[in-house]
Amino acid sequence: TMATKTTSPSMRRALARNIRAHLARLEWSEAELARRSGVSQKHINNATNQRTTSSIEVVDALARGFKVPAWMLLVEGFEDIDGVSAMQLSEIVAVWIGADDSARRAITTAVRKHL
């Protein structure tokens, strides 16, 4: 089977920006991320410069290296969304995933009140 790739320009751009942002925040080099993720430094460099596509497996490995959910590397503006940190947003998503239909309806109603 063919691996899913970050082929859209917006996904490649988001991945590049988010890798760079995480590296800067953690004060890591590409070599450090390569060591922690198992992804080659060359691929990391190419991804941060939008010169390559990355499989979902590579995105997942990078996320594990950073210790963040993979979706955070593919969404623009992960750092702070209207005062909600990326980790808080991740917790919200985890609650949503584990919620039954009744709880999801309650969450949806509560969110709509604040929009």
N, C-alpha and C positions, 0 to 999 in steps of 0.2 A: 504494500500500500504506500501511497505517496504521503509524506509528512506534511502537515499543515505548516505553511510558511507565512511570515509577516511580509506579504507581498505588496500591500497597499502602501502608497507613499505616506499616508498619515500614520499608519502603524510603524513604519520604519522611522519616521520623524519622532514619534512619541518614544519609541524604544531608545533611540539615540539620545534624546534629551534626558530621559529618565536615568539611563545608565550614567551619563555625565553628572547629573544632579546627585545621584547616590554616591558616586566616586568622590565628588567634591565635599559632600556632607560628612562622609566617613573619613575623608583625607586619605583615600586609598589610591594606589596606582592601578593601571590596567593589569599589571603583573600580579598584584595582590588579589584582584577579583578573579583572575585566571586560576590562581592557586586555590582560592576558596570555592570556586564554582566547577572547576574541571573543564571550562571552556577555554580554548586557546586564546592567548593574548592577541594574536593576529585577527581572529574572528571578532573579539571584543573591539579592537581598534576599527575594524571594518564596519561593525555595527554602529559604533558611535559616530562614524563619519558617513553613515547611510550608503555604504558601498556594497552591502550584502543583505540578503534576506536571512532570517533566523527561523529555524524550526521551532515549534512549540516546545520541543524537548530542550532546546538551547535556552529559550526564554525561561523555562522552568528551572534549569540549572543555574542561570544567572540570578533568578529570584531566590533560590535556596542559598546561593552565595551571599546575597544581601540580607537574607532572612526576612523577606517580605513576600506577600502573595504575588504570584506571577502577573495577575491582572494589573497590578500597580505599575509594572514596567510598560504596559501597553496603553495606558490612559494618560492623556495630556493633563498637566496640572495636578499631579498626585499630591504635591507637598501640602497644600492647605486649600480646602474648598469651603469658602465662606465660614472660616473659623472651625471647620471640622478637619482634624488631622487625618492623614492617610491611614494611620493605625486605627483611629476611631471609626473611619469609614469601613475599614476591613472588618472590624468587629460587628458593625451594622450588617454588612453583607453576610457574615457568618451566622448571625441570628436569623436573618431572612431565609437562608438556605435551610436551617434547621427547623423553621417554623411550619406548623400545619396551616391549612387553608384559613381557619378561623383567626389564627394569630396574624397571618399575612393581611387579612382584611382589616384587622385592628391597626396594624402598622401603617397600612395605606391610608386609612382614615386619619390617623394622627399626623402623618406627613402632609396630607392635603390641607389640613388646618393651618399649617405653618408655611405654606407656599403662597 
